[in-house]
Amino acid sequence: MICVIPEQALNTYRVGEHHASSLAYNVAETIGELQIWTYPETEAKSKNYEADRIREIDNLVQAAMMRLTRHATGSCTVIV
């Protein structure tokens, strides 16, 4: 699987190749390393708790994919 992510510089992208068979495991492992997951202080949950968790999970997966792509073996920067 090829992943392309934007870099900070304008028109610059990072391209990395990932093995589909291990990608889910690597994403989950990377999310654990991010250490930004939060748990509610009390058992009371907000009305949109589940929707907020889904958005957080989406953001975590995106952050993990970006980190994995930046550190992928053979990844490269492309300027267009």
Helices and strands as residue ranges (DSSP letters): E 2-6, E 12-17, H 20-34, H 49-70, E 76-79
